[in-house]
């Protein structure tokens, strides 16, 4: 059975192929070519991908990213579509599912929602539950940079605390939209915010949401 990560991978590859190398994305300073290079480097160059989390390794990551971005765009798309090499931890189904389901979902929306005429995808309830499960596990990590207390709430009332503090802002939406919000895509996430007006404004301006 195909995993969610595999499904989202193929959706992302198809979308990047359709949009071409110079389309906009929600990732600041990146066009689709840059996003494609990021996905490939993350999976295939662990020696450089550490720069995503460790500031001191950033220059090396930038150099390797530039090298991959210079490759033929069609080659980048094929590398995404075929997945990581066997020596990569991402080649293990469990690791791929745990690490890439959200990664590929968010990056697919980075391309889709950069269009002026985008519309939300209709996601099945089982996939929404899978996204909520991942959101619950990572809420504290993604919300650690919030400028206020932050509670995430599904329409059915389930909640996850992303950041402790006062005043508290409660963000309500489907798990897919809450993920986009806490990954720094506040402006395009279809959510409702409840709380003090100034606190909501502060939260919208938070630049440190996400991993």
C-alpha positions as CSV (number, residue, x, y, z in Angstrom):
1,X,0.0,0.0,0.0
2,X,1.3,3.5,-0.8
3,X,2.2,5.6,2.1
4,X,1.0,9.2,2.6
5,X,4.6,10.3,2.2
6,X,4.9,8.6,-1.2
7,X,1.6,10.0,-2.4
8,X,2.6,13.6,-1.3
9,X,6.1,13.1,-2.9
10,X,4.5,12.2,-6.3
11,X,2.0,15.1,-6.0
12,X,4.9,17.5,-5.3
13,X,7.0,16.2,-8.2
14,X,4.1,16.4,-10.6
15,X,3.3,20.0,-9.5
16,X,6.9,21.1,-9.8
17,X,7.1,19.6,-13.2
18,X,3.8,21.4,-14.3
19,X,4.8,24.7,-12.9
20,X,8.3,24.8,-14.4
21,X,11.6,26.0,-12.8
22,X,10.8,29.7,-12.4
23,X,7.4,29.7,-10.7
24,X,7.0,31.4,-7.3
25,X,6.7,29.6,-4.0
26,X,5.9,30.7,-0.4
27,X,9.5,30.0,0.6
28,X,11.1,33.5,0.7
29,X,13.6,34.0,-2.1
30,X,12.9,30.6,-3.7
31,X,11.4,29.7,-7.0
32,X,10.4,26.2,-7.8
33,X,13.9,25.3,-9.0
34,X,15.3,26.2,-5.5
35,X,12.6,24.3,-3.8
36,X,13.3,21.2,-5.9
37,X,17.0,21.5,-5.1
38,X,16.2,21.7,-1.4
39,X,14.1,18.5,-1.4
40,X,16.9,16.6,-3.3
41,X,19.7,17.9,-1.1
42,X,17.8,17.1,2.1
43,X,17.4,13.4,1.1
44,X,20.6,12.8,-0.8
45,X,23.3,15.0,0.8
46,X,23.3,14.5,4.6
47,X,26.7,16.0,4.8
48,X,25.1,19.3,3.7
49,X,21.5,19.0,4.9
50,X,22.7,19.5,8.5
51,X,22.8,23.2,7.6
52,X,19.0,23.2,7.8
53,X,19.3,22.9,11.6
54,X,22.9,23.9,12.4
55,X,23.7,27.5,11.6
56,X,27.5,26.9,11.3
57,X,26.9,24.5,8.5
58,X,24.7,27.0,6.6
59,X,27.4,28.1,4.1
60,X,28.1,24.5,3.0
61,X,24.4,23.9,2.6
62,X,24.1,27.0,0.4
63,X,27.0,25.9,-1.8
64,X,25.6,22.4,-2.3
65,X,22.1,23.8,-2.9
66,X,23.5,26.1,-5.6
67,X,25.2,23.2,-7.3
68,X,22.0,21.2,-7.4
69,X,19.9,24.2,-8.5
70,X,22.2,24.4,-11.5
71,X,21.4,20.9,-12.6
72,X,18.8,20.4,-15.4
73,X,15.4,20.9,-13.8
74,X,14.0,17.7,-15.3
75,X,16.8,15.8,-13.5
76,X,15.8,17.3,-10.1
77,X,12.2,16.4,-10.7
78,X,13.2,12.8,-11.5
79,X,15.3,12.6,-8.3
80,X,12.4,13.7,-6.2
81,X,10.0,11.3,-8.0
82,X,12.3,8.2,-7.6
83,X,13.1,9.0,-4.0
84,X,16.2,8.7,-1.9
85,X,19.0,6.2,-2.6
86,X,19.2,3.0,-0.6
87,X,21.9,4.3,1.8
88,X,19.7,7.1,2.9
89,X,17.6,6.7,6.1
90,X,14.7,8.2,4.2
91,X,14.7,5.0,2.1
92,X,13.2,3.2,5.1
93,X,9.4,3.3,4.9
94,X,8.9,4.2,8.6
95,X,11.4,7.0,8.4
96,X,10.0,8.3,5.1
97,X,6.5,8.3,6.5
98,X,7.5,10.0,9.8
99,X,9.8,12.6,8.2
100,X,8.3,13.3,4.8
101,X,4.5,13.2,5.0
102,X,4.4,16.8,6.5
103,X,7.5,17.9,4.6
104,X,6.0,17.1,1.2
105,X,2.5,18.3,2.1
106,X,3.8,21.7,3.2
107,X,6.0,22.1,0.2
108,X,3.2,21.2,-2.2
109,X,1.1,23.9,-0.6
110,X,4.1,26.3,-0.9
111,X,3.8,25.9,-4.7
112,X,0.0,25.7,-4.9
113,X,-0.7,28.7,-2.6
114,X,1.8,31.0,-4.3
115,X,-0.6,31.1,-7.2
116,X,-3.0,34.0,-7.2
117,X,-6.0,31.7,-7.9
118,X,-5.2,28.9,-5.5
119,X,-8.0,26.9,-3.9
120,X,-7.7,24.5,-0.9
121,X,-7.3,20.8,-1.6
122,X,-10.0,18.5,-0.3
123,X,-8.3,16.1,2.0
124,X,-9.9,12.9,3.3
125,X,-10.5,12.6,7.1
126,X,-8.0,9.7,7.5
127,X,-5.2,11.9,6.1
128,X,-6.3,14.8,8.3
129,X,-6.1,12.4,11.3
130,X,-2.6,11.4,10.2
131,X,-1.5,15.1,10.0
132,X,-3.1,15.8,13.4
133,X,-1.1,12.9,14.9
134,X,2.2,14.4,13.6
135,X,1.1,17.9,14.6
136,X,0.5,16.8,18.2
137,X,3.9,15.3,18.4
138,X,5.7,18.3,17.1
139,X,3.5,21.2,18.3
140,X,6.0,22.3,21.0
141,X,8.9,22.3,18.6
142,X,7.1,24.2,15.8
143,X,5.5,26.6,18.2
144,X,8.5,27.4,20.4
145,X,9.1,30.7,18.7
146,X,5.6,32.0,19.1
147,X,5.3,35.5,20.5
148,X,2.3,34.5,22.6
149,X,0.8,31.4,24.2
150,X,-0.5,29.3,21.4
151,X,-3.2,26.5,21.4
152,X,-4.1,24.6,18.3
153,X,-7.7,23.3,18.0
154,X,-9.4,21.1,15.6
155,X,-13.1,21.8,14.7
156,X,-14.1,18.8,16.8
157,X,-12.5,20.4,19.9
158,X,-9.2,18.4,20.2
159,X,-6.4,20.6,21.2
160,X,-2.6,20.7,21.4
161,X,-0.5,23.3,23.2
162,X,2.2,24.6,20.9
163,X,3.5,27.3,23.3
164,X,2.9,28.0,26.9
165,X,2.5,31.7,27.9
166,X,0.1,34.6,28.3
167,X,-1.9,36.0,26.7
168,X,-3.1,32.9,24.8
169,X,-4.2,32.8,21.2
170,X,-6.3,29.8,20.1
171,X,-6.0,28.9,16.4
172,X,-8.8,26.7,15.1
173,X,-8.8,24.8,11.8
174,X,-8.3,21.5,10.1
175,X,-5.0,19.8,10.9
176,X,-3.7,20.5,7.4
177,X,-4.3,24.2,7.9
178,X,-2.9,24.3,11.4
179,X,0.3,22.7,10.1
180,X,0.7,25.4,7.6
181,X,0.1,28.0,10.3
182,X,2.7,26.6,12.7
183,X,5.2,26.1,9.8
184,X,5.2,29.8,9.2
185,X,2.6,30.1,6.5
186,X,0.2,32.2,8.6
187,X,-0.9,34.4,5.7
188,X,-2.3,31.5,3.7
189,X,-3.6,29.2,6.4
190,X,-7.4,28.8,6.5
191,X,-7.8,29.2,10.3
192,X,-9.7,31.3,12.9
193,X,-7.8,33.0,15.7
194,X,-9.3,33.8,19.1
195,X,-7.7,35.9,21.8
196,X,-6.6,39.4,22.6
197,X,-6.4,41.6,19.5
198,X,-2.8,42.7,20.2
199,X,-1.7,39.1,20.9
200,X,-3.2,38.0,17.6
201,X,-1.3,40.7,15.8
202,X,1.9,39.6,17.5
203,X,1.4,36.0,16.6
204,X,0.8,36.9,13.0
205,X,4.1,38.7,13.0
206,X,6.0,35.8,14.5
207,X,8.9,34.9,12.3
208,X,10.1,31.9,14.2
209,X,7.3,29.5,13.8
210,X,8.2,26.2,12.3
211,X,11.3,24.0,12.5
